[in-house]
Amino acid sequence: MKDKILGVAMELFIKNGYNATTTGEIVKLSESSKGNLYYHFNTKENLFL
């Protein structure tokens, strides 16, 4: 699941930019939950780094 979240996040960051990408979009498209996202990455910034 971690790899899927990261892959979706990277696609959205490239397409929309960091500021325009929301964690809600990432969760929805990765078919995950916010809890799971924050468990693996703690913050949106950590997904980007």
Protein Blocks (a to p, Z undefined) as FASTA:
>chain_A
ZZmmmmmmmmmmmmnojklpcfklmmmmnopafklmmmmnopaklmmZZ
